[in-house]
C-alpha cells in the first residue's frame, strides 16, 4: 500500500494469502483511495475454488491467475489490462475532442461525457423480474440503461419491499456504491426485458479522476436524487392513501411517458406499485378500483392507463 501511494503504478499484481493484510484487504484498501481505485488489479494465487474467484471479482479484481502459471499467461494478462487502460484513455480523449474540440476538463457537455463512457460497451440483457445486483455485494461495474425499466428496492427481515428508485433509458445504476467505495445498499431488478451497458469500475474512475467536470455532473445527479427522495418521504409520511397512490401513478408517468403514450399506460405488479406508493397491497388495490370507478384510470389485462392526470394531481383525500 505504501508503494502504491508513492509510485501510483500502472498495474498491481497481488497474492491473496499474505501475513498481516491479505490480498482481499489490499484490494479493499486500494478501492477506498480515490487516487488508486482505478488501477488494474490482478490476483496471482494458489486458491482455485470458485468461491474464492467469485469473491475476488466481486471485490473489483480485473483478473485472477492461479498457480502454477506460465510466464506467457502472466505477461498476456498484464498486456491485456495495460492495453485496455491505454485504449480507454485514448478513446476518452477522442470522444471528448469530437464533441467539444478540447479536453481540458472545462465545459464538457453531458452528452460528450455519457457518450465517452457508454460507447461500445458490452450489453447485458435481463428478463422481467431478473435480479441485476443484490444488497451487500461489492460493485465492480456501473450500469447504463439502454432499454427497459429497472427498480431499486430494499427489503426488511420479513421480505417486504420498499422501492427507492426507478430507472429508465439514459440512467445509471450503481453510481452511489461506486462513488462511496461501498457495497450495494439496495437490490436492482428489471421491471421488463431490459438492456444495460456494462461499464467497468476502473473506466468510470479513470473518467472522474481525469475530468473534474464529469465528477461534478455525477454529483449533480446524486443531489437531484436526494431532493426527490426527501420529497417522496415527506409525502409518504403525511399524505392520505388516495394521494399516495395518485402520486405513485404520476411519478411513473413522469418517469416513463414518451410522446407516443396517449394515454400513458404501464404494466406493473400491484406489489411493486404498493411499494412505490408506500401502502399495503390490499389498500392499493381498493384505491385503484375507486380510481377506475371515478374514470381517473382504466385497467385492461393488468395494465394501468391514466385517463385524467389533472384530477390525480389535484387529489387531496
C-alpha positions as CSV (number, residue, x, y, z in Angstrom):
1,X,0.0,0.0,0.0
2,X,2.8,2.4,0.8
3,X,4.5,1.7,-2.6
4,X,1.2,2.1,-4.4
5,X,0.6,5.5,-2.8
6,X,4.2,6.6,-3.5
7,X,4.5,5.5,-7.1
8,X,0.9,5.3,-8.5
9,X,1.7,2.1,-10.6
10,X,0.1,1.3,-13.9
11,X,-1.0,-2.1,-12.7
12,X,-0.8,-4.2,-9.5
13,X,-0.2,-8.0,-9.2
14,X,-1.0,-9.4,-5.8
15,X,-1.1,-12.7,-3.9
16,X,-4.1,-13.5,-1.7
17,X,-2.6,-15.4,1.2
18,X,-0.2,-13.0,2.9
19,X,0.5,-12.2,6.6
20,X,-1.0,-9.1,8.3
21,X,-3.0,-8.0,5.4
22,X,-4.2,-10.5,2.8
23,X,-4.9,-9.7,-0.9
24,X,-8.6,-9.1,-0.3
25,X,-7.6,-6.4,2.3
26,X,-5.1,-4.8,-0.1
27,X,-7.8,-4.6,-2.9
28,X,-10.4,-3.1,-0.5
29,X,-7.8,-0.6,0.8
30,X,-6.9,0.5,-2.7
31,X,-10.5,1.0,-3.7
32,X,-11.1,3.3,-0.7
33,X,-8.3,5.6,-2.0
34,X,-9.7,7.7,-4.9
35,X,-6.3,8.1,-6.4
36,X,-5.7,4.4,-6.6
37,X,-9.1,2.8,-7.1
38,X,-8.8,2.9,-10.9
39,X,-5.5,0.9,-11.1
40,X,-5.9,-2.5,-12.8
41,X,-5.5,-5.3,-10.2
42,X,-4.6,-8.9,-10.9
43,X,-4.7,-11.7,-8.3
44,X,-2.0,-14.3,-8.5
45,X,-2.8,-17.1,-6.1
46,X,-2.9,-20.8,-5.3
47,X,-6.6,-20.5,-4.2
48,X,-8.6,-22.2,-7.0
49,X,-12.0,-22.6,-5.5
50,X,-14.9,-20.9,-7.5
51,X,-16.0,-19.1,-4.3
52,X,-12.5,-17.5,-4.0
53,X,-12.5,-16.4,-7.6
54,X,-16.1,-15.1,-7.3
55,X,-15.1,-13.1,-4.2
56,X,-12.1,-11.6,-5.9
57,X,-14.1,-10.5,-8.9
58,X,-16.9,-9.1,-6.7
59,X,-14.4,-7.0,-4.8
60,X,-13.3,-5.5,-8.1
61,X,-10.3,-7.5,-9.3
62,X,-9.7,-7.3,-13.0
63,X,-8.1,-10.7,-13.5
64,X,-7.4,-13.9,-11.5
65,X,-4.5,-16.2,-12.3
66,X,-3.9,-19.5,-10.4
67,X,-0.7,-21.2,-9.6
68,X,1.0,-22.9,-11.3
69,X,1.1,-20.4,-14.2
70,X,3.4,-19.8,-17.1
71,X,5.3,-16.7,-17.9
72,X,3.3,-16.3,-21.0
73,X,0.0,-16.4,-19.1
74,X,1.2,-13.7,-16.7
75,X,2.6,-11.5,-19.4
76,X,-0.6,-11.9,-21.5
77,X,-2.8,-10.9,-18.6
78,X,-0.6,-7.8,-17.9
79,X,-0.5,-6.8,-21.5
80,X,-4.3,-7.1,-21.9
81,X,-5.0,-4.9,-18.9
82,X,-2.4,-2.3,-19.8
83,X,-3.8,-2.1,-23.4
84,X,-7.3,-1.7,-22.1
85,X,-6.3,1.2,-19.9
86,X,-4.4,2.8,-22.8
87,X,-7.4,2.3,-25.1
88,X,-9.8,3.8,-22.6
89,X,-7.6,6.9,-22.2
90,X,-7.2,7.4,-26.0
91,X,-10.9,6.7,-26.7
92,X,-12.0,9.1,-23.9
93,X,-9.8,11.9,-25.3
94,X,-11.1,11.1,-28.8
95,X,-14.7,11.2,-27.8
96,X,-14.4,14.4,-25.9
97,X,-12.4,16.0,-28.7
98,X,-15.0,15.0,-31.2
99,X,-17.8,16.5,-29.1
100,X,-16.1,19.7,-27.8
101,X,-12.9,20.3,-29.6
102,X,-10.9,20.2,-26.4
103,X,-10.4,18.0,-23.3
104,X,-9.2,20.4,-20.6
105,X,-11.9,19.4,-18.1
106,X,-13.9,22.6,-18.7
107,X,-17.4,23.0,-20.2
108,X,-17.6,19.3,-21.2
109,X,-21.1,18.6,-22.3
110,X,-23.2,15.9,-20.6
111,X,-23.7,14.2,-24.0
112,X,-19.9,14.0,-24.5
113,X,-19.3,12.6,-21.1
114,X,-22.0,9.9,-21.3
115,X,-21.1,9.0,-24.9
116,X,-17.4,8.6,-24.0
117,X,-18.4,6.4,-21.0
118,X,-21.0,4.2,-22.7
119,X,-19.8,3.9,-26.3
120,X,-19.0,0.3,-27.5
121,X,-19.7,-1.4,-24.1
122,X,-20.7,-5.0,-23.5
123,X,-24.5,-5.2,-23.3
124,X,-26.1,-7.4,-20.7
125,X,-29.7,-8.5,-21.2
126,X,-32.1,-9.2,-18.3
127,X,-35.6,-10.7,-18.3
128,X,-38.5,-9.3,-16.4
129,X,-38.1,-9.8,-12.6
130,X,-34.4,-10.8,-13.1
131,X,-32.1,-9.5,-10.4
132,X,-29.3,-7.2,-11.7
133,X,-27.4,-6.9,-8.4
134,X,-28.2,-7.5,-4.8
135,X,-27.7,-5.7,-1.5
136,X,-24.4,-6.3,0.3
137,X,-22.4,-7.2,-2.8
138,X,-19.3,-5.2,-3.9
139,X,-19.7,-3.2,-7.2
140,X,-17.1,-3.8,-9.9
141,X,-19.1,-2.1,-12.7
142,X,-21.5,0.7,-13.4
143,X,-24.6,0.1,-15.5
144,X,-26.2,2.4,-18.1
145,X,-29.8,1.7,-19.1
146,X,-30.1,1.2,-22.9
147,X,-33.6,-0.2,-23.0
148,X,-36.3,-1.2,-20.4
149,X,-37.2,-0.3,-16.9
150,X,-35.4,-1.1,-13.6
151,X,-36.4,-0.6,-10.0
152,X,-34.1,-0.4,-6.9
153,X,-35.5,-1.6,-3.6
154,X,-34.7,-2.6,-0.1
155,X,-36.2,-5.5,1.8
156,X,-36.8,-5.9,5.5
157,X,-36.4,-9.2,7.5
158,X,-40.0,-10.2,6.5
159,X,-39.3,-9.8,2.8
160,X,-41.4,-6.6,2.5
161,X,-40.1,-4.3,-0.2
162,X,-39.7,-0.6,-0.5
163,X,-38.9,0.7,-3.9
164,X,-36.3,3.5,-3.6
165,X,-35.7,4.4,-7.2
166,X,-36.9,3.9,-10.7
167,X,-34.6,3.9,-13.8
168,X,-35.3,4.4,-17.5
169,X,-33.1,4.5,-20.6
170,X,-30.3,7.1,-20.1
171,X,-30.0,6.5,-16.3
172,X,-27.0,5.0,-14.5
173,X,-27.3,2.2,-11.9
174,X,-24.9,1.5,-9.0
175,X,-23.5,5.0,-9.0
176,X,-23.7,5.6,-5.2
177,X,-21.9,2.3,-4.3
178,X,-19.0,3.0,-6.6
179,X,-18.5,6.6,-5.5
180,X,-18.7,5.6,-1.8
181,X,-16.4,2.6,-2.4
182,X,-19.0,0.6,-0.5
183,X,-21.3,-2.4,-1.0
184,X,-24.7,-2.0,-2.7
185,X,-27.3,-0.8,-0.2
186,X,-30.2,-2.0,-2.2
187,X,-31.3,-4.5,-4.8
188,X,-31.9,-3.8,-8.5
189,X,-34.4,-5.7,-10.6
190,X,-35.6,-5.5,-14.2
191,X,-39.3,-4.5,-14.4
192,X,-39.4,-5.7,-18.0
193,X,-37.0,-7.0,-20.6
194,X,-34.0,-4.7,-20.2
195,X,-30.6,-4.0,-21.8
196,X,-27.8,-2.5,-19.8
197,X,-24.4,-1.3,-20.9
198,X,-21.7,-2.6,-18.6
199,X,-19.0,0.0,-17.6
200,X,-16.0,-1.4,-15.7
201,X,-15.3,0.3,-12.4
202,X,-11.8,1.3,-13.5
203,X,-13.1,3.0,-16.6
204,X,-15.5,5.1,-14.6
205,X,-12.9,6.0,-12.1
206,X,-10.5,6.9,-14.9
207,X,-13.1,9.3,-16.2
208,X,-13.9,11.1,-13.0
209,X,-10.2,11.2,-11.8
210,X,-9.1,12.9,-15.0
211,X,-12.1,15.1,-15.8
212,X,-13.4,17.1,-12.8
213,X,-16.4,18.2,-14.9
214,X,-17.5,14.6,-15.1
215,X,-17.4,14.2,-11.3
216,X,-19.3,17.4,-10.9
217,X,-22.1,16.2,-13.2
218,X,-22.5,12.9,-11.4
219,X,-22.6,14.7,-8.1
220,X,-25.3,16.9,-9.5
221,X,-27.3,13.8,-10.5
222,X,-26.9,12.4,-6.9
223,X,-28.0,15.8,-5.4
224,X,-31.1,15.8,-7.6
225,X,-31.9,12.2,-6.4
226,X,-31.6,13.2,-2.8
227,X,-34.0,16.1,-3.2
228,X,-36.5,13.8,-4.9
229,X,-36.2,11.2,-2.2
230,X,-36.8,13.8,0.6
231,X,-40.0,15.0,-1.1
232,X,-41.2,11.4,-1.6
233,X,-40.5,10.5,2.1
234,X,-42.4,13.6,3.2
235,X,-45.4,12.7,1.0
236,X,-45.4,9.1,2.2
237,X,-45.4,10.2,5.8
238,X,-48.2,12.7,5.7
239,X,-50.4,12.3,2.6
240,X,-53.6,10.4,2.5
241,X,-53.9,6.9,1.0
242,X,-55.5,8.3,-2.2
243,X,-52.9,11.0,-2.5
244,X,-50.1,8.4,-2.1
245,X,-51.5,6.2,-4.9
246,X,-52.1,9.2,-7.1
247,X,-48.5,10.4,-6.6
248,X,-47.1,7.0,-7.4
249,X,-49.1,6.8,-10.7
250,X,-48.0,10.3,-11.6
251,X,-44.4,9.5,-10.7
252,X,-44.4,6.5,-13.1
253,X,-46.0,8.7,-15.8
254,X,-43.3,11.4,-15.3
255,X,-40.5,8.8,-15.4
256,X,-41.6,6.7,-18.3
257,X,-44.1,8.5,-20.6
258,X,-43.0,9.2,-24.1
259,X,-44.6,11.1,-26.9
260,X,-46.4,8.0,-28.2
261,X,-48.1,7.2,-24.9
262,X,-51.7,8.6,-25.4
263,X,-52.8,7.9,-22.8
264,X,-49.9,6.8,-20.7
265,X,-50.0,3.1,-19.6
266,X,-47.8,0.8,-17.6
267,X,-47.7,-2.9,-16.8
268,X,-46.5,-3.1,-13.2
269,X,-47.2,-5.6,-10.5
270,X,-49.5,-4.4,-7.7
271,X,-46.9,-5.3,-5.2
272,X,-44.3,-3.0,-6.9
273,X,-46.9,-0.2,-7.2
274,X,-47.8,-0.6,-3.5
275,X,-44.1,-0.4,-2.6
276,X,-43.6,2.8,-4.7
277,X,-46.6,4.4,-3.0
278,X,-45.8,3.3,0.5
279,X,-49.1,1.5,1.0
280,X,-50.3,-2.1,1.7
281,X,-51.1,-4.0,-1.4
282,X,-54.7,-4.6,-0.4
283,X,-55.2,-0.9,0.2
284,X,-53.6,-0.1,-3.1
285,X,-55.9,-2.5,-5.0
286,X,-59.0,-0.9,-3.4
287,X,-57.8,2.6,-4.2
288,X,-57.2,1.6,-7.8
289,X,-60.7,0.2,-8.0
290,X,-62.0,3.5,-6.7
291,X,-60.0,5.5,-9.3
292,X,-61.3,3.2,-12.1
293,X,-64.9,3.8,-10.9
294,X,-64.2,7.6,-11.0
295,X,-62.8,7.3,-14.5
296,X,-59.4,8.5,-13.5
297,X,-57.7,5.3,-14.7
298,X,-58.5,2.2,-16.8
299,X,-57.2,-1.3,-16.2
300,X,-57.0,-3.8,-19.0
301,X,-55.2,-7.1,-18.8
302,X,-53.5,-5.9,-15.6
303,X,-52.1,-2.8,-17.4
304,X,-53.0,0.6,-15.9
305,X,-54.0,3.5,-18.2
306,X,-54.0,7.1,-16.8
307,X,-57.1,8.9,-18.2
308,X,-57.2,12.1,-16.1
309,X,-53.8,13.3,-14.9
310,X,-55.2,16.7,-13.9
311,X,-57.6,15.2,-11.4
312,X,-54.9,12.9,-10.0
313,X,-52.7,15.9,-9.5
314,X,-55.5,17.7,-7.5
315,X,-56.1,14.6,-5.4
316,X,-56.1,15.6,-1.7
317,X,-58.2,12.9,0.1
